[in-house]
């Protein structure tokens, strides 16, 4: 993991909307292409406010108000915007201890989040604690490899969702980390953990072939990569066929730009993660021909200062 201060210093202020398009893109006018902007966060751990001004690291940085302003500005500039979170919304500041997740979900709803997946810390108040706050989330939680059928969350967490922007279909599925040994058994109860790769293969095929999604996105709380033999975002990217983008969480990995991984179809999968604490807003722009064929992409991880 990079030192966050060094990372942000090196990254600079970022750009909210200026991209240099080269190569085949030059053959198309702006009106020939449909632009899709995906914004994302992960592991912001109840950091409602910016980091304290006297903090040893990231002093004055982050905060949901600044993030909301960025998202609002991008929505003014771009027609087709989706906002996702890759889990661990809960736990990390007294806001969670006092409001138990209500404030986080309400603010994310105000920002217009489109979907999130479940992180292990989102179960810190148990299944009942998460269930009690779902009414405050004006967006769905997506997870494809937790079986909640024998729990209070049965039917409340969806395995996938298809979004449509200007005729382009975006299929989204979600993957969660093994809970045993990471989360107290009493907190996840009869939740069954199912093999992430098996369900990634199942969901991407379904979204691509049955739902005719032009873009397939995975919201993952598996972790970016591990030294030990353990399933990760990089593994999923390399072992799948139709997934285009993995938005990750859990390992608090700060990436300067998304990693590019070649999948089983010989196509490029982007894998991105933006650290923790709400310090960065991830941004990836895809461009489609009007027939739905992906043509190019740009990316920009934007510090929230």
URKAMO-V119832 format. One record per backbone hydrogen bond with DSSP energy under -1.0 kcal/mol. CO is the residue of the C=O (numbers start at 0). NH is the residue of the N-H. If there is no record, write none. Layout:
co={CO/CO}
nh={NH/NH}
This chain:
co={2/3/4/5/6/7/21/22/23/24/28/33/35/36/37/38/39/40/42/43/45/47/50/51/57/60/62/63/64/65/66/67/68/69/70/71/72/73/79/81/82/82/83/84/86/87/88/92/92/93/94/95/98/100/101/102/103/104/105/106/107/114/115/118/119/120/122/124/125/126/127/129/132/133/139/140/144/146/147/150/152/157/160/162/164/167/168/168/169/170/171/172/173/174/178/178/183/183/184/187/191/194/195/196/197/198/199/200/201/202/203/204/205/205/206/214/215/215/216/217/218/222/223/227/231/232/233/234/239/243/244/245/246/252/258/260/262/266/268/269/270/271/272/275/278/280/281/282/283/284/285/286/286/287/288/292/295/297/301/303}
nh={6/7/8/9/10/11/24/25/26/27/31/287/285/81/283/83/281/85/276/46/47/63/59/54/60/50/66/67/68/69/70/71/72/73/74/75/76/77/36/38/113/114/40/116/42/44/45/95/96/97/98/99/101/104/105/106/107/108/109/110/112/84/141/121/122/123/125/128/129/130/131/133/135/136/115/157/193/191/150/153/155/142/171/169/167/164/213/214/162/216/160/218/143/220/181/182/186/187/188/190/146/198/199/200/201/202/203/204/205/206/207/208/209/210/212/170/243/244/172/246/174/232/233/229/235/236/237/238/263/269/217/271/219/274/270/268/265/262/260/245/258/247/254/278/303/301/39/299/37/297/35/294/295/33/291/288/286/284/280/61}
